Amino acid sequence: MKLKDLVESLELVEVRGGLDKEIRGVTYDSRKALPGYLFVCIDGFTTDGHKYAQQAVDNGACTLVVEKDIHVIGEDVTIIRVKNSREALALISANWFGNPSRSMTLVGVTGTKGKTTTTYMIRSILEEAGKTVGLIGTVANCIGREKIPARRTTPESYDLQEMFERMKEKGADTVVMEVSSQGLKLHRVTGCDFDIGVFTNFSKDHIGGFEHPDMEDYFVSKLRLFTMCQKGIVNVDAAYSERVLDGATCDILTFGIEKPADVRAENITTHSSSVEFDAVTPWFRERISVSVPGFFSVYNALGAIAVCGLLGIPFEAIRDGLKKVQVPGRAEVVPTPGKDYTVMIDYAHTPDSLENILSTVKEFARGRLISVFGCGGDRDRTKRPLMGEISGRIADFTIITSDNPRTEEPAQILRDIEEGIRKTNGEYVVIEDRTEAIRYAMKNARSGDVIVLSGKGHETYQIFKDKTIHYDEREIVENILKELE
């Protein structure tokens, strides 16, 4: 592909060298540069790609895209300077792969909570309607039945465009993806042609470290989606929803329960393994049953209904898709044959999400609610005592344990959580080793108890200061059951 065609949509600050040359490949990893390649220098969190420009040229790169002044030694090397090389990588990648998102229906879902569940609901409905659907998100990236493990919620822009192309080649007519605040802020989705954007909710998360400096930056990042899509769908009951409505540049459809909305739920009934409600929409008014329990699942379902309604999906597919949907690590019941207690895995890792899952389970638990959870290291410390207080207030018994401590000392994280639970009358113990904590819960469970393992959900690893280990709570529970036989 000609270089001039690759960069035609970029705002170029300076060009040194010719644009009329053939490009054989695009990369943002200097180690992958080959003769005829274009290398984009990204100033990342851990290293600066500009430092590796010479390495890329030595490997054969004929073009460099930079946002800083650099000097390299090489023949016929074109250097293109732009204001933001991450944005440039996104636009170049879209052009390199032929802008595949333009030839598929692209739905993006953003929000603090509910992104994964909402995307799985939309996919389930669309597949029920006979669509071939690509899914991109926290749990996995799926092309039809093929699953690709996800390293981050929203892939880097080049990897994302490559995935779009693969999905297109496999016949996908629709792609449903989670759009993280980081994905928006760091231009990973720049160049994507979103047909529909969904705003699920907004609450404190991802503040500090390498994420967002404050709530305003976090919110503004999410708002960007509604300046990129043709139609927006907004939860009017959520905090900051009015600012989304004011800041959006697209047509908006609303959903909610408490406030007037275009798509709303009435007569809600919760069960231990599902929730039912009357869906009142511009297209139909019918009773819906969702196979994910909890009041919060109603909001996710309303968002999915609104998307599929706009796409012209018939009610029967919406009804059947929501009834069949399964979301890994979200209110997921782990089989415990021969035991008269229940073990449930959930990804809840924020104060709001922990309160949601515990309140939901509390409603139907025949025995005690046993909460097993921890908080991630190198993340917002202020939410730790809040989560401790929530678990102490709702659960009958809490076991505070490790999640992903990362570079922090696990014991300090546990002390931060304990600070909050001490404000309640809730009974609790502290067991740092997560497997031992789960073993303690199962060994001491009584008939009718529900053990909720929060924080890991779909994750199959645990991150420590010096290593990352395989850690699948489904396997842990299964192994402990064998020990207890």
Order of alpha helices (4+ residues) and beta strands (2+ residues): alpha-beta-beta-beta-alpha-beta-beta-alpha-beta-alpha-beta-beta-beta-alpha-beta-alpha-beta-alpha-beta-alpha-beta-beta-beta-beta-alpha-alpha-beta-beta-alpha-beta-alpha-beta-alpha-beta-alpha-beta-beta-beta-alpha
